[in-house]
């Protein structure tokens, strides 16, 4: 549904802008299309200057410098300095570029629309622009387009877009109490400038985060909250963020430094729709990364890489070689292949020391993912003497955790233990009676 002029005007961020655009709308409605375009551009200029003042008031250094420049030239004009008028006109002519380059307010398409408005304004207001004796005569559709673009792209937008907004969102992400889960990160970021953000702002924040993580000079260097933030932004606005995240990941994969590749991989394996779109020529880089045994995050990368079609084969092979310490470093829910590796390792423990270590590192933690078949394999290894589990505190803790997890009915756990001559570990659970 196309919003009406009244609806759009009601969203203007300051009364001065609303007054000027209302005048442009009156010109349009009366058929004075040249006047409508000229007045629309004036409204845009007034609004951008007001945005500079707002940004300056909240401490934006660059906005403060621009306002100081403007006020100095205005003071010089009042004192009769003829050169000041030319400088003021230069300031006005460069407003669009200033907001594009210094504040990131305009993306490519937004700037093109505003630049078109500026060009048409010049045609309407300056006869010398025309290589014809006939006056420029814009039609109603063009005048309306400029008014709607001015409202949507500038007048209804809050001043804290661009660099100031990126800084504000960045401060939230770097705060001590930034959420630890993606779901909570989405909720927290929804309370920032990212809520209903324009595409230009989303792209700017995504760029800042993704290229900041591997950059030693950036405040985002190797911050765990950055990964969660990028994934949260994808959840908030996948249509706008996903193409940018994919493009940035490809750029990072093609760099030579290891940290850039690590960050790209962390995002790609956690966002399958993006990860599957990586060009074939970059697959080898990711395969080499997950085979690097020195990577601290390798277990978590492998756990997710099992779901990526072109990484599945290498990931399965690497998972089958994960050490106890690596299994202990896993922070997300383990894939089936990871659980199978843990069960194999536990069922082959040859000492109480290793049994206790495996139990505390990963088996108690994985108990909620253990199947009856897994438990049977472990119990059989103990009964057959293949493993040294019986009598260790670690095995006792593991069995207790399996009962507590309730993934396998307690009666079935007891039956498995009894079947493998491990009655001493059976725990009676009367509460299970009658449960299916």
C-alpha positions, -999 to +999 in steps of 0.1 A: +000+000+000+014+034-010+015+059+019-002+092+015+016+126+017-002+132+050+010+100+065+046+105+053+047+141+064+035+131+099+067+110+103+091+140+097+117+142+124+115+180+129+089+207+125+110+228+101+113+199+077+075+193+079+068+229+071+090+230+041+078+198+026+042+208+032+048+238+011+063+216-017+032+194-015+009+225-019+029+234-050+025+199-064-013+199-057-017+232-075+002+220-106+033+241-099+057+212-105+089+233-109+082+250-076+074+217-060+108+203-069+127+234-059+109+235-025+115+198-019+152+202-024+152+232+000+134+209+026+161+183+022+189+208+027+172+223+058+166+188+072+202+177+067+215+208+084+191+200+113+205+165+114+240+179+117+229+200+146+213+170+163+244+149+158+267+176+171+245+180+202+250+143+211+288+146+207+295+136+171+328+153+164+326+155+126+291+169+128+303+195+153+331+205+129+306+209+100+282+230+121+311+252+132+322+257+096+286+267+087+282+291+116+316+307+109+306+314+073+272+327+083+289+351+107+313+362+080+284+369+057+266+391+083+298+411+086+297+418+049+325+395+037+316+388+001+336+356-001+314+341+026+285+338+003+304+316-022+316+294+007+281+290+020+269+280-014+297+255-016+286+241+018+251+236+006+262+221-027+282+195-009+256+185+017+247+153+000+283+142-004+290+151+032+262+129+045+273+101+022+310+102+028+313+113+064+282+100+080+272+070+059+237+083+057+232+075+021+238+042+003+245+041-034+209+040-045+197+066-019+224+090-030+215+086-066+179+095-059+189+126-039+215+136-065+187+133-092+166+157-071+194+181-068+200+180-106+163+185-114+162+214-089+190+231-107+171+227-140+140+242-125+157+271-107+186+281-131+179+291-167+216+289-174+214+251-170+193+248-201+206+248-236+172+259-248+150+289-249+121+268-235+117+265-197+122+231-181+088+215-176+088+185-152+057+164-151+035+155-122+050+120-118+085+134-115+076+160-089+057+134-068+086+110-070+110+136-057+087+145-028+082+109-018+119+101-020+127+132+000+103+121+027+113+084+027+150+088+024+157+119+044+129+138+062+114+108+081+148+093+090+163+099+125+195+118+127+215+090+142+222+072+110+256+065+095+288+068+116+270+079+148+246+050+146+274+025+138+292+037+169+261+035+191+254-001+180+290-010+184+291+003+220+261-020+228+279-050+212+311-044+232+293-038+265+301-062+293+266-076+295+259-082+259+237-114+256+253-148+253+226-163+230+216-153+195+179-150+205+188-126+233+212-107+211+183-101+186+162-088+214+190-065+226+199-051+192+162-045+184+164-018+210+191+001+190+193+020+158+191-014+140+154-015+145+137-006+112+172+005+099+176+014+063+197-010+041+227+015+041+229+013+079+226-025+080+254-028+055+276-004+073+273-021+106+278-056+091+310-043+074+323-027+105+318-059+126+330-084+100+362-066+090+368-054+125+371-089+141+403-098+123+417-062+125+441-057+154+435-019+153+397-023+157+378-023+190+360-054+177+392-074+174+385-111+183+354-102+204+331-132+208+301-109+208+308-099+172+300-134+159+267-134+178+259-099+166+263-107+129+242-139+133+216-118+152+215-092+124+209-120+100+179-130+121+166-095+122+168-087+085+179-116+064+168-100+031+192-071+035+219-086+056+225-120+040+239-108+006+263-085+024+274-111+049+280-136+020+300-110+000+321-101+031+328-138+039+341-144+004+364-114+007+377-126+040+382-161+027+404-148-001+427-129+023+460-144+033+458-139+071+444-167+091+421-147+114+401-134+085+395-169+073+386-181+108+359-155+112+344-161+078+342-198+085+326-192+119+298-173+102+294-196+072+290-229+091+264-213+114+243-199+085+237-228+062+218-208+036+248-185+033+274-212+037+260-232+008+264-202-016+301-200-012+317-203-047+334-237-054+368-221-057+367-211-020+357-246-007+393-257-004+401-229+020+374-239+044+384-276+041+420-268+050+408-247+079+387-274+096+417-298+092+439-275+112+444-293+146+459-261+162+426-242+160+410-238+194+375-235+179+380-265+156+355-288+175+327-262+172+335-255+135+335-293+127+302-298+146+285-272+123+305-281+092+289-316+093+258-299+079+275-281+050+273-303+019+308-296+005+325-299+039+306-330+052+332-356+041+362-339+055+343-329+087+333-365+094+369-377+090+382-350+113+354-356+139+365-392+141+399-380+153+388-355+179+407-357+212+391-357+246+402-321+252+386-310+219+354-328+228+354-309+261+358-276+243+325-281+224+301-254+234+270-262+212+248-292+210+269-320+195+260-336+162+254-373+160+289-379+146+304-360+176+285-381+201+296-413+184+332-402+186+328-395+224+312-429+229+340-446+211+366-428+231+348-435+264+342-472+256+380-477+249+392-460+281+420-482+296+423-466+330+403-451+358+422-419+353+412-415+316+376-427+325+373-400+351+388-374+327+365-383+299+335-383+321+342-348+335+353-334+301+325-345+279+305-377+288+284-362+316+278-331+294+267-354+265+245-376+286+213-359+273+223-369+237+232-406+245+210-432+229+202-467+242+225-481+215+253-459+228+248-469+264+247-506+253+281-502+235+296-486+266+282-511+290+293-541+269+329-527+267+329-526+305+315-561+309+339-576+283+369-559+299+376-539+268+375-507+288+384-499+324+352-483+335+339-504+364+349-490+398+357-455+386+340-425+399+337-412+363+316-441+352+293-437+382+288-401+374+281-408+338+254-434+346+238-410+371+238-383+345+220-407+320+193-414+346+189-377+353+188-367+316+158-390+310+166-392+273+165-430+278+137-444+301+152-454+335+138-489+331+157-493+298+189-480+314+185-505+342+179-533+317+210-524+297+231-524+329+217-557+342+221-573+308+258-565+309+263-576+346+265-540+359+237-543+385+257-523+410+250-492+389+212-498+386+191-471+403+154-478+410+130-451+398+095-460+410+083-427+394+089-442+359+062-469+365+033-464+341+052-440+319+056-448+282 
